[in-house]
Amino acid sequence: MTLRARNILLIALAGLLVVTGLLLAVGPFSVTSLQARLETNARDALARREMDWAHVRMRGQEAILSGAAPNDTAREIALEVVAGSTWSGGNIAGGVSRVIDETTDARIDRGFAFRADVAFSGRVLIRGDASDAAARDAIARFATANFPNGADSDLTLIPGGAPAAEWEEAAKRLLGQLARLERGAIVLSGQQGGLYGEAENPQIARSVANTLQTMPAPFRAASIVIPAGAPPIVNVPDIDACAAIVRAAQGTDELRFEPGGAGASPLTEIALRRLGRTFAACPASARLSVRVSIADGGAELARERAEQVRSLLAGGAVGESRIIVALADDQMQALTFSISSIEG
């Protein structure tokens, strides 16, 4: 090869390297463009699954997921969605090579929450959150001492800040009043509590409702207590109180439909009618939103189920304009509920 030919070849190779470098720096295959594309794909994938709580940013091909996850299952799904949002992932495929989990626990953000349910057996089932073993054990001992047939406690330890002593006192106040009822349930989420239950007579019902009027500050408790043979005693002053009461009235049974059919199961039908009556006691500004899963049976069956749900809820004397029923393909439960303000 002549010297002239060699020089021409070297110049051509140098030019190719320059063009390649420019493409990698600013072209469609650049690191910057790849990062932007991966971030857009990841955000779009999360949006399609309606995971509004999750936020993602890219560092090269590494995705960093943040936000307050409502539960462990939602966190795991979000991590999987981001990891598979572009191609099959990995450096060579040009996808997400790694997902870094920087999410927090929404239960810590919203405050500790638990619920307790008691049936005619007189035995109580307690589930929810506790920040340390001392708080968990204190609640369990109190319940065992106050319920005639004892307690089953399944409180999950969630490190990240112990609840104030007033939280434990509020939980015991609610549990103590639940122990006086024939059956019912309580919830305590953040600073809002709720009790729904049936009393042996009007005297006990009034006493329970009055006791819950004075909760340890800053906690509050709504209540609906139904005495035998008498109208219910209702204290549901606002939207937060309504949400707590609806959660308490839902009960422990998982809401479900007949396999392959539009009709609710017998226990679910009873629960939905009870929820309708409960929601009817909420302020007129409250709106009940229901999401029906379309995962089982497709959209047409889900629409039939949604109409069945609306009919059962409205049977509790709730105006249908206050009930919003929507379909969802991203939830594991057959039915989920939320409370909001019509004005909002």
JOGIGI-V405687 format. One record per helix or strand. SS is the DSSP state (~ for helix, > for strand). FROM is the first residue (numbers start at 1). TO is the last residue. If there is no record, write none. Layout:
BEGIN
SS:FROM:TO + SS:FROM:TO
END
This chain:
BEGIN
~:3:26 + ~:31:48 + >:55:59 + >:62:69 + ~:72:83 + >:98:105 + ~:106:110 + >:113:118 + >:124:130 + ~:133:146 + >:151:157 + ~:165:178 + >:183:189 + >:192:199 + ~:202:211 + >:220:227 + >:233:235 + ~:239:250 + >:257:257 + >:264:264 + ~:266:280 + >:286:293 + ~:298:314 + ~:320:322 + >:323:328 + >:335:341
END
